[in-house]
Amino acid sequence: MTMNRNLLLLSVLALLFSLPLAAQTVRTINFTDVAETSLDQIILADIDAAAEGAHLIYELERGFPFLLDGAIEYDGDIHLEIRAQAGDGAPPIILQGVSDGGENIDQLFRIRGTTQLTLKGLHLTCRTDQGGYNDRIVRTSGENRVVVDNCIIDDVGQAAFRVNGGEEKIFIFNSTFNRIGRPSNPDNGRFIDNRSDNIDSIVIRNNVVTNVTSRFWRNQGGSTANYIEIVGNTFMYSGQHGFQIDAANTLIFRDNIVADPIFFGRTVDDQDTLEDARFVVELDTFDQARMTVDISNNNFYVSQAIADNLPITQPDGDTMQTIDGFWFNLAVQDGMAAAGTPMDANFQEELTYVRPPVVPRQFQVAWVQDTTSGNEVPAAEPWDLSNIEEYGPYSGTNLGSEEPIARYIEFYDLCYGADTRSATAATDGGPLGGQVTADCLTTRVEDLSADWGVQVFPNPTRGQVELRFATDQSQLWLTIFNSTGQLIAQDQVRQNRYQIDLSSYPNGTYFVRLQNEAEEVAIQTLIKQ
């Protein structure tokens, strides 16, 4: 690791270990323990009985849902920690169980004052057992500390984290966020939302954040922060905005992949002056006397699949154009200049992933062409999840809803090629993005077609394609996607030849993904014309 990376780690550790020590109690909760009650009732009863400064730890049984009757809401000097039991298996899922005639709660967790909250190894969803949506996962106000580590967070109605101002310290590590906001209501949907409220520190490391309807970070201006660190994450698909970040004393934004931000595009008139244009990363002000800005070693890009839909003319006559090139507003540019950071310290490189989210073309076009009154865009629903498989046991947590509710614990494989610039562009020479490892790059995405003796005839094709292998294959799985990531077919290769029929599909680019038992992957590109 470089000196810079070591200093970053030391600063994060200093923030984390500023937590006061407290007496710990650990309680294991199995699925059967909540048969006649709810998780929030158990925890809140313990909090009411706990002494000031208590550290209450709850370990939830893996592979089961734990329902909330109401929000877990508390105030005072209490550290609540909820984590998955050790071992393998699906993470425990926490969601609201809506009683007959009941209403959706606003958030799963609401903390105030000097409270602390730690969530580890959990699946947290705002999709209730009845199919409705809660607005938020966590809402804070006061001198709180929140740690989220190795969690799955999905189907959020409004904001994953709503920060109401104060002296919060928030740490988000190693987690996956998907479907933040609903396409039918694109004005909502934010990863971080602190409006104009001040914060102390936010550290975001090694996360994947995909499918955000509105923006990755919402700040309405005028607020300040002490320390913001956004390092080694993958952010993919935000509709209206990118990052509207607080005027922090220290802002570090490094080693990230930001793919297809503001995929709705912006009107040509909105982008005609640098002062008024919308940018992917924005600061409302830069004060050189107190602020340090480090924005470097990031890959920002607009994919060809999104760019191909633009420009689009709206019903009112305005023309939407791509956000490509509008990466940093003038305040950010001033901060980078003060730090001596050249513009080419960041770059643009479109990446091909093993299994990315489906390109939200329907959402993009529906929003731009919508003529309905108000903020709703009915034609934009739902997110396209056709290339991932739902998790059956959790999909049963629909109880009184009329139709089963799909739940997911496996999402996208955002490994990309080892021969890309992004694979070695991080500050320490490693790969950019969240949850990307050297093994992921070199073993799982390396093109092993030559080693396996794969040949493709004909390519380009008018419809019929044959894959030929040097030897008979019995343990090779084949998946075909179109250029937007939609699943076309899945099968197992059982001999030394395999026929693919694309005659009923439109002309374009298709990807054939081959995977063996060792999870080694080869990817073949097919052109139908």
For each residue, the residues with C-beta under 8 A, 3 or more apart:
1: 5 6 9 428
2: 5 6 427 428
3: 6 7
4: 7 8 427
5: 1 2 8 9 427 428
6: 1 2 3 9 10
7: 3 4 10 11
8: 4 5 11 12 229 231 252
9: 1 5 6 12 13
10: 6 7 13 14
11: 7 8 14 15 227 229
12: 8 9 15 16 171 203 205 229
13: 9 10 16 17
14: 10 11 17 18
15: 11 12 18 169 171 201 203 227
16: 12 13 19 147 171
17: 13 14
18: 14 15 169
19: 16 79 116 145
20: 53
21:
22: 53 54 55 79
23: 51 53 54 55
24: 55 57
25: 54 55 56 57
26: 57 58 59
27: 46 56 57 58 59
28: 58 59 61 85
29: 33 34 39 42 58 59 60 61 66
30: 33 61 64
31: 34 35 61 64 65 66
32: 35
33: 29 30 37 42
34: 29 31 37 38 39 42 66 67
35: 31 32
36:
37: 33 34 41 42
38: 34 41 42 67 68 69 70 97
39: 29 34 42 43 60 66 67 68 72 94
40: 43 44 68 69 70 71 72
41: 37 38 44 45 69
42: 29 33 34 37 38 39 45 46 58
43: 39 40 46 47 56 58 72 80 82
44: 40 41 47 48 72 73 74
45: 41 42 48 49
46: 27 42 43 49 50 56
47: 43 44 50 56 74 78 80
48: 44 45
49: 45 46
50: 46 47 54 56 78
51: 23 54
52: 76 77 78
53: 20 22 23 77 78
54: 22 23 25 50 51 78 79
55: 22 23 24 25 79 81
56: 25 27 43 46 47 50 78 79 80 81
57: 24 25 26 27 81 82 83
58: 26 27 28 29 42 43 80 81 82 83
59: 26 27 28 29 83 84 85 86
60: 29 39 64 66 82 83 84 85 92 94 122
61: 28 29 30 31 64 85 92
62: 84 85 87 88 89 90 91 92
63: 89 90 92 393
64: 30 31 60 61 92 93
65: 31 92 93 94 95 129 394 397
66: 29 31 34 39 60 92 93 94 95
67: 34 38 39 95 96 97 129 397
68: 38 39 40 71 72 94 95 96 97 105 108
69: 38 40 41 96 97 99
70: 38 40 73 105
71: 40 68 105 106 107 108 109 110
72: 39 40 43 44 68 80 108 109 110
73: 44 70 109 110 111
74: 44 47 78 80 110 111 112 115
75: 111 112 113 115 142
76: 52 113 114 115
77: 52 53 113 114 115
78: 47 50 52 53 54 56 74 115 116
79: 19 22 54 55 56 115 116 117 118
80: 43 47 56 58 72 74 115 116 117 118
81: 55 56 57 58 117 118 119 120
82: 43 57 58 60 94 118 119 120 122
83: 57 58 59 60 118 119 120 121 122
84: 59 60 62 91 92 120 121 122
85: 28 59 60 61 62 92
86: 59
87: 62
88: 62
89: 62 63
90: 62 63 93 123 391 393 394 409
91: 62 84 121 122 123 151 152 409
92: 60 61 62 63 64 65 66 84 85 122 123
93: 64 65 66 90 122 123 124 125 394 397 407
94: 39 60 65 66 68 82 108 122 123 124 125
95: 65 66 67 68 108 124 125 126 127 128 129 397
96: 67 68 69 104 105 108 126 128 129 134
97: 38 67 68 69 128 129 399
98: 102 103 104 128 129 130 132 400
99: 69 102
100: 400
101:
102: 98 99
103: 98
104: 96 98 128 132 133 134
105: 68 70 71 96 108 134
106: 71 110 134 135 136 139
107: 71 110 134 135 136 137 138 139 162
108: 68 71 72 94 95 96 105 124 126 134 136 137 138
109: 71 72 73 117 119 137 138 139
110: 71 72 73 74 106 107 138 139
111: 73 74 75 115 116 117 138 139 140 141 142 144 146
112: 74 75 115 140 141 142 144
113: 75 76 77 142 143 144
114: 76 77 142 143 144
115: 74 75 76 77 78 79 80 111 112 142 144
116: 19 78 79 80 111 144 145 146
117: 79 80 81 109 111 138 144 145 146 147
118: 79 80 81 82 83 146 147 149
119: 81 82 83 109 122 124 146 147 148 149 151
120: 81 82 83 84 147 148 149 150 151
121: 83 84 91 149 150 151
122: 60 82 83 84 91 92 93 94 119 151 152
123: 90 91 92 93 94 151 152 153 154 394 409
124: 93 94 95 108 119 137 151 152 153 154
125: 93 94 95 153 154 155 407
126: 95 96 108 133 134 135 136 137 154 155 156 157
127: 95 131 132 133 154 155 405 407
128: 95 96 97 98 104 131 132 133 134
129: 65 67 95 96 97 98 397 398 399 400 401 405
130: 98 398 399 400 401
131: 127 128 398 401 403 405
132: 98 104 127 128
133: 104 126 127 128 155 156 157 182
134: 96 104 105 106 107 108 126 128 156 157
135: 106 107 126 156 157 158 159 162 188
136: 106 107 108 126 139 156 157 158 159 160 161 162
137: 107 108 109 124 126 153 156 160 161
138: 107 108 109 110 111 117 146 148 160 161 162
139: 106 107 109 110 111 136 161 162 164
140: 111 112 144 146 161 162 163 164 166 168 170
141: 111 112 144 163 164 165 166 168
142: 75 111 112 113 114 115 166 167 168
143: 113 114 166 167 168
144: 111 112 113 114 115 116 117 140 141 166 167 168 169 170
145: 19 116 117 168 169 170 171
146: 111 116 117 118 119 138 140 161 168 169 170 171
147: 16 117 118 119 120 171 173
148: 119 120 138 151 153 171 172 173 175
149: 118 119 120 121 171 173 174 175
150: 120 121 173 174 175
151: 91 119 120 121 122 123 124 148 175 176
152: 91 122 123 124 175 176 178 409 411
153: 123 124 125 137 148 156 160 175 176 177 178
154: 123 124 125 126 127 176 177 178 179 408
155: 125 126 127 133 179
156: 126 133 134 135 136 137 153 159 160 177 179 180 181 189
157: 126 133 134 135 136 181 182 188
158: 135 136 162 181 188 189 190 193
159: 135 136 156 162 180 188 189 190 191 192 193 218
160: 136 137 138 153 156 177 180 190 191 192
161: 136 137 138 139 140 146 170 172 191 192 193
162: 107 135 136 138 139 140 158 159 193 194
163: 140 141 168 170 192 193 194 197 199
164: 139 140 141 194 197
165: 141 194 197 198 199 223
166: 140 141 142 143 144 197 198 199 200
167: 142 143 144 199 200
168: 140 141 142 143 144 145 146 163 199 200 201 202
169: 15 18 144 145 146 200 201 202
170: 140 144 145 146 161 163 199 201 202 203
171: 12 15 16 145 146 147 148 149 202 203
172: 148 161 175 202 203 204 205 207
173: 147 148 149 150 203 205 206 207
174: 149 150 205 206 207 435
175: 148 149 150 151 152 153 172 207 208
176: 151 152 153 154 207 208 411 435
177: 153 154 156 160 180 191 207 208 209 210 212
178: 152 153 154 210 211 357 408 411 412
179: 154 155 156 182 211 383
180: 156 159 160 177 189 190 191 209 211 212 213
181: 156 157 158 185 186 188 189 190 212 213 214 239
182: 133 157 179 185 188 189 213 381 382
183: 186 213 360 363 366 367 377 380 381 382 383
184: 376 377 378 380 381
185: 181 182 188 189 213 375 376 377
186: 181 183 189 213 214 239 240 264 363 367 375 377 380
187: 213 214 240 375
188: 135 157 158 159 181 182 185 213 214
189: 156 158 159 180 181 182 185 186 212 213 214 215 239
190: 158 159 160 180 181 193 212 214 215 216 217 218
191: 159 160 161 177 180 209 212 215 216 217 235
192: 159 160 161 163 202 216 217 218
193: 158 159 161 162 163 190 217 218
194: 162 163 164 165 197 199 218 219 223 246
195: 218 219 220 223
196: 219 220 221 222 223
197: 163 164 165 166 194 223
198: 165 166 223 224 225 246
199: 163 165 166 167 168 170 194 202 223 225 226 246
200: 166 167 168 169 225 226 227
201: 15 168 169 170 225 226 227 228 229
202: 168 169 170 171 172 192 199 225 227 228 229
203: 12 15 170 171 172 173 227 228 229
204: 172 207 229 230 231 233
205: 12 172 173 174 229 231 232 233
206: 173 174 232 233 434 435
207: 172 173 174 175 176 177 204 233 234 434 435
208: 175 176 177 233 234 236 411 412 414 433 434 435
209: 177 180 191 212 216 233 234 235 236 434
210: 177 178 234 235 236 237 357 411 412
211: 178 179 180 236 237 357 360 383
212: 177 180 181 189 190 191 209 215 216 235 237 238 239
213: 180 181 182 183 185 186 187 188 189 238 239 240 363
214: 181 186 187 188 189 190 218 238 239 240 241
215: 189 190 191 212 218 238 239 240 241 242 243 244
216: 190 191 192 209 212 235 238 241 242 243 261
217: 190 191 192 193 242 243 244 245
218: 159 190 192 193 194 195 214 215 241 244
219: 194 195 196 223 244 245 246 284
220: 195 196 223 244
221: 196 244 284
222: 196 284
223: 165 194 195 196 197 198 199 219 220 246 247
224: 198 246 247 248 249
225: 198 199 200 201 202 228 246 247 248 249
226: 199 200 201 248 249 250
227: 11 15 200 201 202 203 248 249 250
228: 201 202 203 225 245 246 248 250 251 252 253
229: 8 11 12 201 202 203 204 205 250 252
230: 204 233 243 252 253 254 256
231: 8 204 205 252 253 254 255 256
232: 205 206 254 255 256 426 432 433 434
233: 204 205 206 207 208 209 230 256 257 433 434
234: 207 208 209 210 256 257 259 414 433 434 435 436
235: 191 209 210 212 216 238 256 257 258 259 261
236: 208 209 210 211 257 258 259 260 356 357 414
237: 210 211 212 259 260 261 263 357 360
238: 212 213 214 215 216 235 241 242 260 261 262 263
239: 181 186 189 212 213 214 215 262 263 264 360 363 364 367
240: 186 187 213 214 215 262 264
241: 214 215 216 218 238 244 261 262 278
242: 215 216 217 238 258 261 262 279 280 281 282 323
243: 215 216 217 230 253 280 281 282
244: 215 217 218 219 220 221 241 282 284
245: 217 219 228 248 251 253 281 282 283
246: 194 198 199 219 223 224 225 228
247: 223 224 225 283 284 285 286 287 291
248: 224 225 226 227 228 245 251 291
249: 224 225 226 227 290 291 292
250: 226 227 228 229 291 292
251: 228 245 248 283 291 292 293 294 295 335
252: 8 228 229 230 231 294
253: 228 230 231 243 245 256 281 294 295 296 298
254: 230 231 232 294 295 296 297 298 426 427
255: 231 232 297 298 425 426 427 432 433
256: 230 231 232 233 234 235 253 298 299 432 433 434
257: 233 234 235 236 298 299 351 422 432 433 434
258: 235 236 242 261 280 298 299 300 301
259: 234 235 236 237 299 301 303 351
260: 236 237 238 263 301 302 303 306 359
261: 216 235 237 238 241 242 258 280 300 323
262: 238 239 240 241 242 265 266 278 280 323
263: 237 238 239 260 302 306 323 360 364
264: 186 239 240 320 364 367 368
265: 262 310 311 312 320 321 322 323 364 368
266: 262 270 271 277 278 320 321 323 326
267: 270 271 314 318 319 320 321
268: 271 272 311 318 319 320 321
269: 272 318
270: 266 267 276 277 278
271: 266 267 268 277 278 321 326
272: 268 269 276 277
273: 276 277
274: 277 329 330
275: 330
276: 270 272 273
277: 266 270 271 272 273 274 326 329
278: 241 262 266 270 271 282 323 326
279: 242 282 326 327 328 329 332
280: 242 243 258 261 262 300 323 326 327 328
281: 242 243 245 253 295 327 328 329 332
282: 242 243 244 245 278 279 328 329 331 332
283: 245 247 251 286 293 329 331 332 335
284: 219 221 222 244 247 331
285: 247 331
286: 247 283 291 293 331 332 334 335 338
287: 247 290 291
288: 291 334 335 338
289:
290: 249 287
291: 247 248 249 250 251 286 287 288 335
292: 249 250 251 335 339
293: 251 283 286 332 335 336 338 339 341
294: 251 252 253 254 339 341
295: 251 253 254 281 298 328 332 335 336 341 345 346
296: 253 254 341 345 346 427
297: 254 255 345 346 425 426 427 432
298: 253 254 255 256 257 258 295 346 347 432
299: 256 257 258 259 346 347 348 349 351 421 422 425 432 433
300: 258 261 280 327 346 347 348
301: 258 259 260 324 348 349 350 351
302: 260 263 306 307 322 323 324 348
303: 259 260 306 307 350 359
304: 307 308 350
305: 308 309 359 361 483 484
306: 260 263 302 303 309 310 322 359 361 364
307: 302 303 304 310 322 324
308: 304 305
309: 305 306 312 361 364 365
310: 265 306 307 320 321 322
311: 265 268 319 320 321 322
312: 265 309 319 320 365 368 369
313: 317 318 319 320
314: 267 317 318 319 320 368 369
315: 369 371
316:
317: 313 314
318: 267 268 269 313 314
319: 267 268 311 312 313 314
320: 264 265 266 267 268 310 311 312 313 314 368
321: 265 266 267 268 271 310 311
322: 265 302 306 307 310 311
323: 242 261 262 263 265 266 278 280 302 326
324: 301 302 307 348
325:
326: 266 271 277 278 279 280 323
327: 279 280 281 300 346
328: 279 280 281 282 295 332 333 336
329: 274 277 279 281 282 283 332 333
330: 274 275 333 334
331: 282 283 284 285 286 334 335
332: 279 281 282 283 286 293 295 328 329 335 336
333: 328 329 330 336 337 343
334: 286 288 330 331 337 338
335: 251 283 286 288 291 292 293 295 331 332 338 339
336: 293 295 328 332 333 339 341 342 343 345
337: 333 334 340 341
338: 286 288 293 334 335
339: 292 293 294 335 336
340: 337
341: 293 294 295 296 336 337 345
342: 336 345
343: 333 336 346
344: 347
345: 295 296 297 336 341 342
346: 295 296 297 298 299 300 327 343
347: 298 299 300 344 421 425
348: 299 300 301 302 324
349: 299 301 420 421 422
350: 301 303 304
351: 257 259 299 301 416 417 420 422
352: 416 417 511 523
353: 356 412 413 414 415 416
354: 413 414 415 416 444 445 513 521 523
355: 387 388 412 413 479 481 485 513
356: 236 353 412 413 414 485
357: 178 210 211 236 237 360 387 412 485
358: 384 385 386 387 484 485 486
359: 260 303 305 306 483 484 485
360: 183 211 237 239 263 357 363 364 383 384
361: 305 306 309 364 365 484
362: 365 366 379 380 384
363: 183 186 213 239 360 366 367 380 383
364: 239 263 264 265 306 309 360 361 367 368
365: 309 312 361 362 368 369
366: 183 362 363 369 370 377 379 380
367: 183 186 239 264 363 364 370 377 380
368: 264 265 312 314 320 364 365
369: 312 314 315 365 366
370: 366 367 377 379 380
371: 315
372: 376 377 378
373:
374:
375: 185 186 187
376: 184 185 372
377: 183 184 185 186 366 367 370 372 380
378: 184 372 381
379: 362 366 370
380: 183 184 186 362 363 366 367 370 377
381: 182 183 184 378
382: 182 183 385
383: 179 183 211 360 363
384: 358 360 362 486
385: 358 382 388 390 406 408
386: 358 486 487
387: 355 357 358 481 485 486 487
388: 355 385 408 410 411 412
389: 408 410
390: 385 395 406 407 408
391: 90 394 395 407 408 409 410
392: 395 396
393: 63 90 396
394: 65 90 93 123 391 397 407 409
395: 390 391 392 398 404 405 406 407
396: 392 393 404
397: 65 67 93 95 129 394 405 407
398: 129 130 131 395 401 403 404 405
399: 97 129 130
400: 98 100 129 130
401: 129 130 131 398 404 405
402:
403: 131 398
404: 395 396 398 401
405: 127 129 131 395 397 398 401
406: 385 390 395
407: 93 125 127 390 391 394 395 397
408: 154 178 385 388 389 390 391 411
409: 90 91 123 152 391 394
410: 388 389 391
411: 152 176 178 208 210 388 408
412: 178 208 210 353 355 356 357 388
413: 353 354 355 356 444
414: 208 234 236 353 354 356 433 434 435 436
415: 353 354 436 440 441 444 445
416: 351 352 353 354 420 422 423 433 436 441 445
417: 351 352 420 423 441 445 446 447
418: 423 441 442 445 446
419: 423
420: 349 351 416 417 423
421: 299 347 349 424 425
422: 257 299 349 351 416 425 431 432 433
423: 416 417 418 419 420 431 432 441
424: 421 429 430 431
425: 255 297 299 347 421 422 431 432
426: 232 254 255 297 429 430 431 432
427: 2 4 5 254 255 296 297
428: 1 2 5
429: 424 426
430: 424 426 438
431: 422 423 424 425 426 436 437 438 440 441
432: 232 255 256 257 297 298 299 422 423 425 426 436
433: 208 232 233 234 255 256 257 299 414 416 422 436
434: 206 207 208 209 232 233 234 256 257 414
435: 174 176 206 207 208 234 414
436: 234 414 415 416 431 432 433 440 441
437: 431 440 441
438: 430 431 441 442
439: 442 443 444
440: 415 431 436 437 443 444 445
441: 415 416 417 418 423 431 436 437 438 444 445 446
442: 418 438 439 445 446
443: 439 440 446 519 520
444: 354 413 415 439 440 441 519 520 521
445: 354 415 416 417 418 440 441 442 521 523
446: 417 418 441 442 443 520 521
447: 417 450 522 523
448: 451 452 520 521 522
449: 452 454 514 522 524
450: 447 453 454
451: 448
452: 448 449 469 470 476 514 516 522
453: 450 468 469 470 471
454: 449 450 467 468 469 514 522 524
455: 467 468 469
456: 459 465 466 467 468 512 524 526
457: 465 466 468
458: 461 465
459: 456 465 526 527
460: 526 527 528 529
461: 458 464 465 502 526 527 528 529
462: 503 528 529
463: 501 502 503 528
464: 461 499 500 501 502 503
465: 456 457 458 459 461 499 500 501 502 526
466: 456 457 497 498 499 500
467: 454 455 456 478 493 497 498 500 512 524
468: 453 454 455 456 457 496 497
469: 452 453 454 455 472 473 476 493 496 497 498
470: 452 453 496
471: 453 496
472: 469 494 495 496
473: 469 476 493 494 495 496
474: 493 494
475: 492 516 517
476: 452 469 473 492 493 514 515 516
477: 490 491 492 493 514 515 516
478: 467 489 490 491 492 493 498 512 513 514
479: 355 487 489 490 512 513 515
480: 487 488 489 490 500 510 511 512 513
481: 355 387 485 486 487 488 510 511 513
482: 485 486 488 505 508 509 510 511
483: 305 359 508 509 510 511
484: 305 358 359 361
485: 355 356 357 358 359 387 481 482
486: 358 384 386 387 481 482
487: 386 387 479 480 481 490
488: 480 481 482 505 510
489: 478 479 480 500
490: 477 478 479 480 487
491: 477 478 498
492: 475 476 477 478
493: 467 469 473 474 476 477 478 498 514
494: 472 473 474
495: 472 473 498
496: 468 469 470 471 472 473
497: 466 467 468 469
498: 466 467 469 478 491 493 495
499: 464 465 466
500: 464 465 466 467 480 489 512 526
501: 463 464 465 504
502: 461 463 464 465 505 510 526 528
503: 462 463 464
504: 501
505: 482 488 502 508 510 528
506: 528
507: 528 529
508: 482 483 505 527 528
509: 482 483 525 526 527
510: 480 481 482 483 488 502 505 525 526 527 528
511: 352 480 481 482 483 523 524 525 526
512: 456 467 478 479 480 500 523 524 525 526
513: 354 355 478 479 480 481 521 522 523
514: 449 452 454 476 477 478 493 521 522 523 524
515: 476 477 479 519 520 521
516: 452 475 476 477 519 520
517: 475
518:
519: 443 444 515 516
520: 443 444 446 448 515 516
521: 354 444 445 446 448 513 514 515
522: 447 448 449 452 454 513 514
523: 352 354 445 447 511 512 513 514
524: 449 454 456 467 511 512 514
525: 509 510 511 512
526: 456 459 460 461 465 500 502 509 510 511 512
527: 459 460 461 508 509 510
528: 460 461 462 463 502 505 506 507 508 510
529: 460 461 462 507
